[in-house]
């Protein structure tokens, strides 16, 4: 029996999100350091069974790749992505925009939301 929250005739709601970037805080010579992007979908209950597509709309972050297929939350509304940064990359600020779209199992998509990612350089 399908969940009462899932109505295949309805369009999914546009995601409401909170984004947090955590860049490497220290640097070890000749080693790349791991940085993290956390995306919280605040209205995931309204998009029950939805997956989410994440895409760069402006300059991508070097080394950060999003899956091409929708990412399913399995009831958890946090998505974590990581990438490795060199010392030179940590010295540059991050300024980019990502697009997030909710996708229901039947293929119906929400309107996109555009989220600006911004982080100062981590120059020490």
Secondary structure, DSSP 8 states (H G I E B T S, - for coil): ---TT--TTS------EEEEEE------TT--EEEEEEEEETTGGGGTT-EEEEEESSS--TT----SS-EE-TT--EEEEEEEE-HHHHTS-EEEEEEEEEE-TTS-B---EEEEEEE-----
